[in-house]
Amino acid sequence: LGYQVKNAGDQEWLELGAWFYSFFELAEKLYQAKKFGHYYKRILIALPKSDLVSPALALGFSRAAYKFGDELAKNLELGDVKVGDLIQIRSAWIEQHGLATIPNTVVGNVVSITETPESRNFELSFVAGKANTQRAIRSLDSPIGEKNPEKHIRIYDVPKGTPRREELAGKGVLLEIRKIPLPVSLSQKQTWERWEHQICPTFAVFGQTTSMKECGLLEFRDPEIHGGILTLEKDSIYNAARLDTLTNDKKAHFVNVIEQISSFPIRNTPTAETLGQFPFVCLDGNAALVNLADEIILRDKLVIGLWETGSQANQEAALSTFLETATRFKQVTKLEEQLNWKPPSGVQCWGWS
Amino acid sequence: MDITSIEGRFTKLGNLWAENGIQVNLFEDKSRASSFELLTNLFRLLDNTSEIFDQLKLTLSHLHWDLRGFVGTSKDSSSRWGESEVKLKTELARVKNNLPLEAQEIAVRLLESLTLLKNEDSSYSQKLESQLLGDDHIILVTEKPRLSGAVSNFVDSLDTSNFVSVISLSTLVRFEVPNGSKVIILAAPRKISNNFMRVLALGAPVGSLTFIAPNWLAGMTPQKITQDLASGLPGVKKPIMRVSGPIFSHEMTAKEVEQFEETYLLSQEQSYKKYSSHGDVKCRLLHLAGGFVMPIEIGATRISVLAQNAYGNLEVKSKKPFTDLENGDIIFDLRNGVDDTFLTELAEARMGVNFAEYSHIRGIMKKRLKQIIQENGRQATIEKLLRSKVSTARYVDDWLNNQDFTTLRSKADWHNLLVFLKFSAAEVKRFEDLGTELRSTLISIGASARLQMAESVSARELEMVLEGQIVTKKLDDYGDADFVIGLVTGIDDNESLCEQDDIRKVMEG
């Protein structure tokens, strides 16, 4: 199937077994099922260890979100921005030193607008405790109608919960801005933007982030995405899965996130609002199941529990906590058949809708 | 990141579920079957409401484990059953007046059966020996850690050319079994706890495994996994086991013994040891919320604390206990000293052949030290050691009695001790290297436990700790070991005393 991984620095690529593709595929099937109106609520997967499984699911969700082209950021003309809007301002591409920098973005709530004949100045607010800032945009830089990514600033209306932050690193903001080698054609830039700027919150994972981030650092080759769409030879799993963190948003896209168990959002906070946008949540490992399976915020989401039967601790507590909420829904008798999905040998799964 | 290990885990799972992934080799052992039946009958007749039988029950419980899984040389075997006989006799004499007549009669027959075992008990060892041929690396797995020593001695007594490791079941389910190893579990499948069987059948630490068990222990349907692997979930699939050997004619159970163990041992585990100022190790007491204390060794330079970073994520930080630690800091550690054994077993599993070599030299070291004490007396030996610049010589008893002894903390002391014990320069160097490897493996295991701790604490648990409660946690990769997380409420300025084993253990204040 052509999915290969390796540690950065290793010479040899390793072709991953069918199990990896299986989880990748499960995510795509679940995304697809949701699109067609199948609302699964809980899925429990019994597997030896969850290492690389939630990243595989994230890869599948990332690809599905891209392939379906679901985009929640809506174009907004400079003149249409109103106080109260949550907007994303996206800069133009910069090309220098042989590299093209993918446009950076600022996301904030518009709290006031001042206008001049040539420009509009937005006062943007971010999270509590962070000072408001001003962004002045000239009509010249953001003309009405179709805009050219190579020279125009674009403004988008983004859904509530989209992480608010400035476009510049520093003062507690850690941004990761991608650069790709030149030449990059206009159509390639548009493809890259659809990938790197997609606003389509999909899959949130809670678990042991160190291990997930370690998996994320692996170099990865997906023939379809890397070979066919982005024309990259390889990428990290973290980038390919379009992962970010809930508490510290670093990337322009808003697709998949991972977070520590202890950072599960408290209700009525901005982070809870952000998590509210994700239809799929993964509780990765027994500790996550024990601690989070009964969280009220998860009530209406599709929660995928990765029950690590290869780890002796917390097995029964993890299962019983998960079942407490899962059994409030109706059990799906033939989940695998319904999804047309075959789990890896020895791996079992159960579903509720 | 070890990608092949992750890949391997799913391959192992697939192999285990294939035909012949799990095999059960049964054998007859009429002598032990008879003893076991008598034991369970006697146990059933003991009054459940009276504590007077608790010690007897404990003795029977140990005996029950030996009958299930003890394998030893004929000398060890004779001595084990002899000891059991004496111990049982003593316990029976103590409660004789409270024993019903029927129980007394069975007890006499049980003692007789132990005498027979003392003279002849070779079925298990013969069966095991027949399985140790042909494979380069064999891992023998005992149900309980206390059975491992005798099995190791037995294997050592055989003239096998292959490398045999002996570990307990709790270690098997936690470590990565090297490819190509043959894993033999000395137990009947149905006797494995739900938790362990779930790990074996669904978690696949190994790609194939063999159970060896006397047929009386394996029941009448040994091919079936009877454990509830996923309580509350319908339609759980289980792998099929292939059975060879004679199947027993009737069911024998030991429910009463197992239930007693569960309740009695659980009540023992749940209590914290009470701190008393007995002992000769100087320490300072760290006070924790809830009235607990943790003795910290004088000269300690680091202690791990959990702290929240700017984004609310938990991180592990290191602090100097006597200068930087503050009230309100959150510390964590293993709950009690018994759990140290599991750390050593994990290290053993990770070090493989090197641990076997280390263990061999450690045996020689202890033997030589004991010999010197026998010849010169304890005090004279300590004085000699001190003259040989082993400054911590007064702890000589701890070195000898601690089953999990690693090395002396001071490198100079360690070197001087080995020289004192007349190891050659090359041997000293090798033992120092192996000791260093063991210590760094233990440190690495501890470090990964700390990281896992930071990532498995929930916001609710953190809140409980901040409210002054002690929270105990199990970590996914550390089996049954309990870790405690507690809030620091004070650090004594004055020195106290404690036992060596009490250092860094949470205790009742």
Interface residues (C-beta under 8 A of the other chain):
Chain A: V5 K6 N7 L14 L16 G17 W19 L44 A46 L47 P48 K49 D51 L52 G172 G207 Q208 T209 T210 E214 C215 L217 L218 T245 T247 N248 Q260 I261 S262 S263 F264 I266 G285 N286 A287 A288 N291 L292 E308 T309 G310 S311 Q312 A313 N314 Q315 E316 L319 S320 L323 T327 Q331 P344 S345 G346 V347 Q348 W350
Chain B: M1 I3 T4 I6 E7 R9 F10 T11 K12 L13 G14 L16 W17 A18 S170 V173 R174 N194 N195 F196 R198 V199 L202 G203 A204 P205 L229 A230 S231 G232 L233 P234 G235 V236 K237 P239 Q308 A310 Y311 G312 N313 L314 L451 Q452 A454 E455 S456 V457 S458 A459 R460 E461 L462 K474 L475 D476 D477 Y478 G479 D480
